[in-house]
Amino acid sequence: MRTPKEQTRVTGRRIGGSVAGVVALAGLAGLAWATRGVPAALGGRLAGARAERAARSPQFRDGTFHNRASSRTAPTPDSNLFREMIFGKQQRRPTGAVPLVRPAPAPDVDRARELNLVWYGHASTLIEIEGRRVLLDPVWSDRCSPSDAVGPRRLHEPPVRLDELPQLDAILISHDHYDHLDMATVRELTARQSAPFLVPLGVGAHLDRWGVPPHRVIELDWSQTHRIADLEITCTAAQHFSGRGLRRNGTLWSSWVVAGRQRKVYYTGDSGYFDGYAEIGAAYGPFDATLVQIGAYDRAWPGIHMFPEEGVAAHLDLRGGLFVPVHWATFNLAMHDWSEPVNRLWAEAKARDVRLAVPRPGERVVVDDPPPVDGWWQAVA
């Protein structure tokens, strides 16, 4: 027989064990909840004919894709970066609500000369060109992450729902990072639209896994062109990297040229500054407008994202007309202040006499009559 004190200890151990078991089960349940859908979101891998085609690319060697010049292909964490993440005093989120605009119907203009841009946030942008509609890097999910429970969360809502988009003629993807290629958005666009997805080599493996019909997936290498009606859409070089899991550079990354009979737009995708911009400008320019990445830069990864001043240099190399910045405002992906990219851009554009438009998310920019830059972001920064 146990004494009362001994029985109390035994009971306490049993209760403690039960509590620990409940906590462990809750932890496992939480982990399962946080990682639900992650395997599918990681996407597919190159195999069969797709892998054989990738192996023939001039950009592919030793089992992976490469930039033209040697460059650091991923952020390199160091003690300074971790210190900034924890103790940095940057204002990396807006202090007020980001103003959104619901775009009105496109203006009734001569379709042969039509060129409008609707920036929805981050890199997601609609090009309205000569009666055609081309959507770039659509990400409508709350997080840019393989999980819908953890990862960088949106700092503003999308200004329109996916079911409010016009009928699209093409959907372009620049590379497979989560802030540019989103499984949930792709699946909804597959169901709601009939437009093809134009992607760099290898990215089609992800779309295959997510149920996009093969006839709607068009994979291109750098300098390859696909025609849709009167549009010539060309996959062009960029300096970046790829990967949705532990493996790097299993798919290609790119920029894009969208050219009609009279109007042309260039989109950088994600890229460091490199001499390819001058070559693209000479081969495909001049451009009526450029959509240029300006945010999520850091000294820890200078070769894969441009600083704002480099974005202006790229625009000039490209022989661009109107500069419209993208890749800022929507996700907190670097250590700089939320408003720093566009403040630096505005100063550099004025110093170098570059035409600039900085729309609110959802605001339509008529390229031939852009809105004046009014510093709207400073009121919420």
N, C-alpha and C positions, 0 to 999 in steps of 0.2 A: 504493500500500500504506500502511495506517495503522501508525503505530508502536504498540507495546504499550500505551503510556500513552493514546494517542488511542482505541484499541480499548476500553480499560477505560471511558473516558468515555462512548463510544457505548453500550456494554453497560449502563452505569449508568443512562443516560437511558432506555433501553428498559425496564429493570427498573422504574425510577421511574414511567415512564408506565404500565406494566402494573399496578403497585401502585395508582396513582391511579385507573386505570380500574376495578380491582376494588373499591376503596373507594367510588367513585361508584356503581357498580352495587349494592353492598351498601346504600348510602344510599337509592337509589331503591327497592330491594326492601323496606327497612325502612319507608319512607314508604308504599309500597303496602300493606304489612301493617297499618300503623297506621290507614290510612284505608279499609280494606276495609269495606264495608257502610255507609259514611258517607252516600253519596247517598240511599240508601233511608231511613236514619234521619232525615234532614232532613225527611222527610214530603212532603206534597202542598201544592198551592196552590189558592186559591179560583178556581173557574171555573164557567161555565155557570149553572145554576139556583142553586147554592150561593152564588156571588158576587152574583147578583141579590138573593137573600134577605138577605145581609149588608148590601148597600147600602141596604136598607129599614130597617135597625135604627136606633133613635135614638142608639145608641152609635157609629155609623159615619159618618164624614165625611172628605172629602178623601182617600179611598182607604185609610183605616186606622180601627181602633177606638180609642176614647178613654175615659178616666175621666170621671166626672161633673164633678169639679173639676180644675183645672189642677194637675198634679203632675209631678215629675221621673219619667220612665218607664224609667230605666235607671241603674245605678250610674255615677257620674262619677269615673273614676280621677284621682287627683292625686298629687303627690309624697309626701304623707303616707301615702296608701294603699299605694303601692309600697314605701315605707320600712318600713311595718309588715309587709308580706308577706315581706320579706327579713330584716329585723332584729328584728321584733316578738318579744317574749318570752312571748307568750300560750301556754298549754298547750292547743293546738287539737285534740289527740287524747287519748283516755283512756290512762292509763298501764297499765291492766289490761284484761282481757277484759270486755266488756259482758255482764252476765248475761242469758241468754235463758230463756224459759219456753215449753214446749210446752203450748198450751192444752188442757185436758181437755174432754170433751164438754160442751156447754152445759147448765147446770143445768135440771132438770125443774121448770118453773114454769108458772104460768098464762100461756099464750101471749098472751092479750089484754093482759097487763101487762109482758111481757118487754121488757127493754132492757139489752143488754150491749154493751160496746165492747172490741175486741181490737186493740191498736196493735202493728203489726209492725215499726215503725221509720220514721223520717222522717215522711212524711204518710200512709203506707199504713195504713189502718185498716178493720176490719170492723165494721159496725153490725149487731147482731142485734136486730131490732125486731119484736115481735108475730108471730113465726114466720117473718119474712122476713130475707134476708141481703143487705146492700148493701156493696160494697167501694169504698173511696175511693182514688184516685190510686195504683194499684198499681205499685211499682217493685221488681222482684226482681233486676235485673242487678247485676253487680259494680261498675259505674261508672254515674254519671249523666252521660252524654256521648254524642255521636254515634258515638264510637269505643270499642271494647271494649279498646283498648290504652292510651289516655291519657284523662285527665280525673279528676274527684274519685272516689275509690274508697271503697267501703263500709268503715265502722269496725267493723261486726259483721255476721255472716251473718243472713239472714232466719230467723226462728225456726221457720218451717214452709216446706215446698216448695209450689209452686203446685199440684201434683197432690194435696196434702193439704187444700186449701181445701174447705169445704162447697159444696154446690150454691148458686150465687148467683142472686139475683133481679134485681140491677142492678149495674152498674159505673159509677161517677161519676168524671169527670175535671174538675179545676178549671181547668186551662190547659195550654198545650203545652210548658212548659219541661221539660228532660230529667229533672229530679228529681221530676217529677209525671206525665210521659207517656213511657213506655219502650217502644220498638218490640218488643223481644224478649218482654217481659211481655205486651203486647197480643196478639201473635201466639200465644203459648201459651194465653192465656185464651180466645182465639177458638176454638182447637182443642179445649180441654178443657171449656168452659162453653157454655151457650146463652143466657146473660143478655145483654140489650141494654146498649150503652154510651151513657150520657147525657153529652153534652158541650156546652160553649158553642159559639156560632155559629162556623163555620169549621173547628173542630177535626176535624170529620168528614173533611175532605180528607186529613189524615194517616192516618186509619183506613182510608179507601178504598185508599190506596197500599199499606197493609200487609195487605190482603186480608180486612178485616172486611166481611161481607155487608151491603149497604145496609139491609136490613130490621132489622139489629141496631144501627144508628147513629141516635140521636135527638138532634138539635141544637136547643138552646133559647137564647133571648135572656133577658136579665134579666126577672124577674117572670113568666116562662112556667112552667107546671106540666105534668108528665106523670104519669099515674096508672099504677101497676103493682099489680094486685090491690087491696089495701086501703091501699096507700101512695100519698101524694101527694108527689112529688119536685119541688121548685121551684128553678129557677136564679135566684140572687139576686146583687146587685151586689157588687163588690170593687174595690179600688183597687190596680192592679198593671200589668203589661204582658205581652207575649207575644213569641214568636219562637224559632225553632230554627236560624236561620242569620243572615245579615246583615240581613234584612228584619225590622223591628219591627212588632208590632201588626196583623198580618194576620189574626189570629184573636182571638176574645174570651176573656176570663178571667172567673171567677165564684166565688162561694161557693155553698153548697147547703143547702137545708132538706129534711130527710127526716121526714115526718110520717105516723104511723099514725093509727088511730082514737083512741088515748089518749096515745101517747108521741111526743115530738118531739126531734130532734137537729139541731144546726146545725154546719156545718163552714165555717171561714173561707176555705179555700184559702190562697193567698198574698195578703196585702193590707197596705197601710198603714192606720193608724187614720184613720177618717173618720166623718162624721155619718150615713152609711148604716146603721151598726149600730143606732142608736136607731130608725131607721125600720123596719128589718127586725124588730127586737124588738117594735115596736108592731103590725106587720102580721101576723107569723107566730108570735110568742112567746106565752107564755113557753116556754122550752125545758128539757126535763129534763136535758140535757147539751149542752155546747159543746165542740167540738174546735177548738182555737185555735192558730194559728201563733205560736211564740215565739222561734225561732232564726233565724240567718243575717241578723241586723240589723247596721247600721253607720251611722255619721253621714254616710257618702257616699251612702246611699240611704234616707233617713228616710221618704220618702213611699210606699214600696212593700213594706216589711216592718215589722211592728210590733216595738217593743221589748217586753220582758216586761210592764212596767207598763202599757203601752198595751193589751196583750192582756187584762189584768184589767179595764181600763176598758171594752173592747169587750164582754167577758162580761157586765158589769153593764148596759151599754146594751141588750144582747140579751135581758135578763131571763133569764139562764141559771141553771140549778141547779148541776150538777156541772161543774167545769172540768177538762178533760183536755188537757194540752199535746201538740202535735205539731210536726213540722218541726224536730226537734233530734236529736242523738245519733248519727245514722247517716252523714251526710256532712259533711265539713269545707268549708263554703261561705262563711265570714266570718272576721274577724280576732279575734273574741272567744274566750275560753277555752271548751273543750268543755262544761264544767258551768255556765258563767255564766248561760245563759238560765234554767235550772230553779232555780238558787239565787236569782236575782232574783225569779222567779215565786213561789217559796215564801214569800219575805219579804213580797212585796206581797199575796199571798192572805191571809196571816195578818193583815196590817195592815188589810185591808178586809173581813175576815170572809167570805171566799169559800171555798166547799167545793171541795176540790182532791183529785185522784187523779193520781199519777205512776207509771204501771205500768212494769214491765220489758217489753222487747219480747216480745210473745207472751202476756203476762199478761192474762187476761180481767178486765174491770172490770164488775161488776154494779152498775149505776147506783144502784139503791136500797140497796145495801150495799157501798160501795166500800172497798177496802183502805186502811188508814191510810197517810199519807205517812211513809216511814221513812228517807228520805235515801240509798237504795241506791246512787245514782250517786257519792256522795262517796268510797266505798271504792275506786273505779276511776279517779277523776279525777286 
